[in-house]
C-alpha cells in the first residue's frame, strides 16, 4: 500500500465484499449483479468490459467463483493487498454465521422462517441474475461467429447436459482459431 | 495435528471445486465420509442442506461446518482458510498474467468467445436456482418483480432489493 488513497480503496473493497458475502445466497453467482452495480456503475473502479472479463475468467477456473472474483478484482484495482483483503472479507460472514449455527445446530434445521427468508432472497437473486444476463446480451455485438457459438453452447449445456467446463474449453479453442477481434 | 490434516485436506478440496458449490458435494462425501470417516452420512446431508440455505458460498459454508464439527472454532478457521488458499494463489498468478497480456490478439479472441459461453452459463445458473428451490408461483412472481426493478432503477444498490425480497419471502411464502 503505497499511499493513503490506495489504503482507503483497499478498506472500501473490504467493506464491499463483506456485505456482499452476507447476501450471497444460492452460490457465488448471487454476488455478480450486486458487484457489477457497485463496482462499475457507482464506484467506477472498473469499466463494464473489465468486469465482464474478470467474471468470465473467474467462472472458468478452479476454485469457488467468489474467491476467484474477489482475488482478481482486488488485484486489478489495488494489487496484492486488494485481493488479500477482498478474500478475507468474504470469509468472515460464513465463518461467523456457520459457527453460530453449529452451536444451535438441531434447532436451526426446524426454523422455517429462516428458510422462507432465504427463499425470498433466492427469488431476488434469480431476478437480478436474469437482469444482468439481459444486460450482457444487449452489450454483445453479435456477428455470425458469436451467434453460432451461442447456439452451439446452448445446445451442449441444455440438450446434451455437458459439463460446463468442457463447454468453456471448446468455446475457448473455437474462439482462438475462428474468432475475430473487434477494432 | 488434526488442524494440519484439516488444512491440507481442505486445500485439496478447494482446488477440485470446479464450477461452484453443488459440484463439490460428491467429492466431499467421498473424501470425508467414505475415505477419512470424519463425519457420518447423516451429518453430511444435514450440513449440505444448511450450507445451501445460509449466506456465503456453499463450499465455504460446508468447510466451516465440517471444520467446526471436528475441531471447534480453530478447526472451522483452518478448514475455511484451507479451502480458499490455493484458488487465491492460483487466481493471483492468473490476474498478474492477464493484466500483462491483455493486448495480445489470441487473448482477445479467447475472451470474446468466453464471454459468449458465459451468457449460457448465467442462464444455466438461473435455471438451476429455479429448478432447485421454486415450488409454487410466488417465487416466480417475486423474481419477475425484482427483475423489472433491477432493470429500471440503475442507481439502486441491488442489496436493498435482496433485503426486500427476503422480507417478502418471510411473510408471504
Boltz contact constraints between the chains, C-beta under 6 A:
constraints:
  - contact:
      token1: [A, 21]
      token2: [B, 56]
      max_distance: 6.0
  - contact:
      token1: [A, 22]
      token2: [B, 55]
      max_distance: 6.0
  - contact:
      token1: [A, 23]
      token2: [B, 159]
      max_distance: 6.0
  - contact:
      token1: [A, 23]
      token2: [B, 162]
      max_distance: 6.0
  - contact:
      token1: [A, 24]
      token2: [B, 55]
      max_distance: 6.0
  - contact:
      token1: [A, 24]
      token2: [B, 56]
      max_distance: 6.0
  - contact:
      token1: [A, 25]
      token2: [B, 55]
      max_distance: 6.0
  - contact:
      token1: [A, 26]
      token2: [B, 129]
      max_distance: 6.0
  - contact:
      token1: [A, 27]
      token2: [B, 20]
      max_distance: 6.0
  - contact:
      token1: [A, 27]
      token2: [B, 21]
      max_distance: 6.0
  - contact:
      token1: [A, 27]
      token2: [B, 58]
      max_distance: 6.0
  - contact:
      token1: [A, 28]
      token2: [B, 20]
      max_distance: 6.0
  - contact:
      token1: [A, 28]
      token2: [B, 57]
      max_distance: 6.0
  - contact:
      token1: [A, 29]
      token2: [B, 125]
      max_distance: 6.0
  - contact:
      token1: [A, 33]
      token2: [B, 158]
      max_distance: 6.0
  - contact:
      token1: [A, 34]
      token2: [B, 158]
      max_distance: 6.0
  - contact:
      token1: [A, 34]
      token2: [B, 159]
      max_distance: 6.0
  - contact:
      token1: [A, 37]
      token2: [B, 158]
      max_distance: 6.0
  - contact:
      token1: [A, 52]
      token2: [B, 115]
      max_distance: 6.0
  - contact:
      token1: [A, 53]
      token2: [B, 111]
      max_distance: 6.0
  - contact:
      token1: [A, 56]
      token2: [B, 114]
      max_distance: 6.0
  - contact:
      token1: [A, 56]
      token2: [B, 115]
      max_distance: 6.0
  - contact:
      token1: [A, 56]
      token2: [B, 118]
      max_distance: 6.0
  - contact:
      token1: [A, 59]
      token2: [B, 118]
      max_distance: 6.0
  - contact:
      token1: [A, 62]
      token2: [B, 15]
      max_distance: 6.0
  - contact:
      token1: [A, 62]
      token2: [B, 18]
      max_distance: 6.0
  - contact:
      token1: [A, 63]
      token2: [B, 17]
      max_distance: 6.0
  - contact:
      token1: [A, 63]
      token2: [B, 87]
      max_distance: 6.0
  - contact:
      token1: [A, 64]
      token2: [B, 17]
      max_distance: 6.0
  - contact:
      token1: [A, 64]
      token2: [B, 57]
      max_distance: 6.0
  - contact:
      token1: [A, 64]
      token2: [B, 59]
      max_distance: 6.0
  - contact:
      token1: [A, 65]
      token2: [B, 20]
      max_distance: 6.0
  - contact:
      token1: [A, 66]
      token2: [B, 57]
      max_distance: 6.0
  - contact:
      token1: [A, 67]
      token2: [B, 84]
      max_distance: 6.0
  - contact:
      token1: [A, 67]
      token2: [B, 87]
      max_distance: 6.0
  - contact:
      token1: [A, 68]
      token2: [B, 91]
      max_distance: 6.0
  - contact:
      token1: [A, 71]
      token2: [B, 88]
      max_distance: 6.0
  - contact:
      token1: [A, 71]
      token2: [B, 91]
      max_distance: 6.0
  - contact:
      token1: [A, 71]
      token2: [B, 92]
      max_distance: 6.0
  - contact:
      token1: [A, 72]
      token2: [B, 91]
      max_distance: 6.0
  - contact:
      token1: [A, 72]
      token2: [B, 95]
      max_distance: 6.0
  - contact:
      token1: [A, 75]
      token2: [B, 95]
      max_distance: 6.0
  - contact:
      token1: [A, 83]
      token2: [B, 92]
      max_distance: 6.0
  - contact:
      token1: [A, 87]
      token2: [B, 88]
      max_distance: 6.0
  - contact:
      token1: [A, 91]
      token2: [B, 80]
      max_distance: 6.0
  - contact:
      token1: [A, 93]
      token2: [B, 55]
      max_distance: 6.0
  - contact:
      token1: [A, 93]
      token2: [B, 56]
      max_distance: 6.0
  - contact:
      token1: [A, 94]
      token2: [B, 56]
      max_distance: 6.0
  - contact:
      token1: [A, 94]
      token2: [B, 60]
      max_distance: 6.0
  - contact:
      token1: [A, 94]
      token2: [B, 61]
      max_distance: 6.0
  - contact:
      token1: [A, 94]
      token2: [B, 64]
      max_distance: 6.0
  - contact:
      token1: [A, 95]
      token2: [B, 64]
      max_distance: 6.0
  - contact:
      token1: [A, 95]
      token2: [B, 80]
      max_distance: 6.0
  - contact:
      token1: [A, 97]
      token2: [B, 54]
      max_distance: 6.0
  - contact:
      token1: [A, 98]
      token2: [B, 61]
      max_distance: 6.0
  - contact:
      token1: [A, 98]
      token2: [B, 64]
      max_distance: 6.0
  - contact:
      token1: [A, 98]
      token2: [B, 65]
      max_distance: 6.0
  - contact:
      token1: [A, 99]
      token2: [B, 68]
      max_distance: 6.0
  - contact:
      token1: [A, 99]
      token2: [B, 76]
      max_distance: 6.0
  - contact:
      token1: [A, 102]
      token2: [B, 68]
      max_distance: 6.0
  - contact:
      token1: [A, 115]
      token2: [B, 53]
      max_distance: 6.0
  - contact:
      token1: [A, 116]
      token2: [B, 169]
      max_distance: 6.0
  - contact:
      token1: [A, 116]
      token2: [B, 170]
      max_distance: 6.0
  - contact:
      token1: [A, 116]
      token2: [B, 173]
      max_distance: 6.0
  - contact:
      token1: [A, 117]
      token2: [B, 166]
      max_distance: 6.0
  - contact:
      token1: [A, 117]
      token2: [B, 169]
      max_distance: 6.0
  - contact:
      token1: [A, 117]
      token2: [B, 170]
      max_distance: 6.0
  - contact:
      token1: [A, 118]
      token2: [B, 53]
      max_distance: 6.0
  - contact:
      token1: [A, 119]
      token2: [B, 169]
      max_distance: 6.0
  - contact:
      token1: [A, 119]
      token2: [B, 173]
      max_distance: 6.0
  - contact:
      token1: [A, 120]
      token2: [B, 165]
      max_distance: 6.0
  - contact:
      token1: [A, 120]
      token2: [B, 166]
      max_distance: 6.0
  - contact:
      token1: [A, 120]
      token2: [B, 168]
      max_distance: 6.0
  - contact:
      token1: [A, 120]
      token2: [B, 169]
      max_distance: 6.0
  - contact:
      token1: [A, 121]
      token2: [B, 162]
      max_distance: 6.0
  - contact:
      token1: [A, 121]
      token2: [B, 165]
      max_distance: 6.0
  - contact:
      token1: [A, 121]
      token2: [B, 166]
      max_distance: 6.0
  - contact:
      token1: [A, 122]
      token2: [B, 133]
      max_distance: 6.0
  - contact:
      token1: [A, 123]
      token2: [B, 139]
      max_distance: 6.0
  - contact:
      token1: [A, 123]
      token2: [B, 142]
      max_distance: 6.0
  - contact:
      token1: [A, 123]
      token2: [B, 143]
      max_distance: 6.0
  - contact:
      token1: [A, 123]
      token2: [B, 165]
      max_distance: 6.0
  - contact:
      token1: [A, 124]
      token2: [B, 146]
      max_distance: 6.0
  - contact:
      token1: [A, 124]
      token2: [B, 161]
      max_distance: 6.0
  - contact:
      token1: [A, 124]
      token2: [B, 162]
      max_distance: 6.0
  - contact:
      token1: [A, 124]
      token2: [B, 165]
      max_distance: 6.0
  - contact:
      token1: [A, 126]
      token2: [B, 126]
      max_distance: 6.0
  - contact:
      token1: [A, 126]
      token2: [B, 129]
      max_distance: 6.0
  - contact:
      token1: [A, 126]
      token2: [B, 130]
      max_distance: 6.0
  - contact:
      token1: [A, 126]
      token2: [B, 143]
      max_distance: 6.0
  - contact:
      token1: [A, 127]
      token2: [B, 143]
      max_distance: 6.0
  - contact:
      token1: [A, 127]
      token2: [B, 146]
      max_distance: 6.0
  - contact:
      token1: [A, 127]
      token2: [B, 147]
      max_distance: 6.0
  - contact:
      token1: [A, 128]
      token2: [B, 150]
      max_distance: 6.0
  - contact:
      token1: [A, 128]
      token2: [B, 158]
      max_distance: 6.0
  - contact:
      token1: [A, 129]
      token2: [B, 126]
      max_distance: 6.0
  - contact:
      token1: [A, 130]
      token2: [B, 126]
      max_distance: 6.0
  - contact:
      token1: [A, 130]
      token2: [B, 147]
      max_distance: 6.0
  - contact:
      token1: [A, 131]
      token2: [B, 147]
      max_distance: 6.0
  - contact:
      token1: [A, 131]
      token2: [B, 150]
      max_distance: 6.0
  - contact:
      token1: [A, 131]
      token2: [B, 151]
      max_distance: 6.0
  - contact:
      token1: [A, 133]
      token2: [B, 122]
      max_distance: 6.0
  - contact:
      token1: [A, 136]
      token2: [B, 119]
      max_distance: 6.0
  - contact:
      token1: [A, 146]
      token2: [B, 116]
      max_distance: 6.0
  - contact:
      token1: [A, 149]
      token2: [B, 116]
      max_distance: 6.0
  - contact:
      token1: [A, 150]
      token2: [B, 116]
      max_distance: 6.0
  - contact:
      token1: [A, 153]
      token2: [B, 117]
      max_distance: 6.0
  - contact:
      token1: [A, 153]
      token2: [B, 120]
      max_distance: 6.0
  - contact:
      token1: [A, 154]
      token2: [B, 120]
      max_distance: 6.0
  - contact:
      token1: [A, 157]
      token2: [B, 120]
      max_distance: 6.0
  - contact:
      token1: [A, 157]
      token2: [B, 124]
      max_distance: 6.0
  - contact:
      token1: [A, 164]
      token2: [B, 19]
      max_distance: 6.0
  - contact:
      token1: [A, 164]
      token2: [B, 121]
      max_distance: 6.0
  - contact:
      token1: [A, 165]
      token2: [B, 18]
      max_distance: 6.0
  - contact:
      token1: [A, 168]
      token2: [B, 117]
      max_distance: 6.0
  - contact:
      token1: [A, 171]
      token2: [B, 113]
      max_distance: 6.0
  - contact:
      token1: [A, 171]
      token2: [B, 117]
      max_distance: 6.0
  - contact:
      token1: [A, 172]
      token2: [B, 110]
      max_distance: 6.0
  - contact:
      token1: [A, 172]
      token2: [B, 113]
      max_distance: 6.0
  - contact:
      token1: [A, 172]
      token2: [B, 114]
      max_distance: 6.0
  - contact:
      token1: [A, 175]
      token2: [B, 109]
      max_distance: 6.0
  - contact:
      token1: [A, 175]
      token2: [B, 110]
      max_distance: 6.0
  - contact:
      token1: [A, 175]
      token2: [B, 112]
      max_distance: 6.0
  - contact:
      token1: [A, 175]
      token2: [B, 113]
      max_distance: 6.0
  - contact:
      token1: [A, 176]
      token2: [B, 106]
      max_distance: 6.0
  - contact:
      token1: [A, 176]
      token2: [B, 109]
      max_distance: 6.0
  - contact:
      token1: [A, 176]
      token2: [B, 110]
      max_distance: 6.0
  - contact:
      token1: [A, 179]
      token2: [B, 109]
      max_distance: 6.0
  - contact:
      token1: [A, 179]
      token2: [B, 112]
      max_distance: 6.0
  - contact:
      token1: [A, 179]
      token2: [B, 113]
      max_distance: 6.0
  - contact:
      token1: [A, 181]
      token2: [B, 105]
      max_distance: 6.0
  - contact:
      token1: [A, 181]
      token2: [B, 108]
      max_distance: 6.0
  - contact:
      token1: [A, 181]
      token2: [B, 109]
      max_distance: 6.0
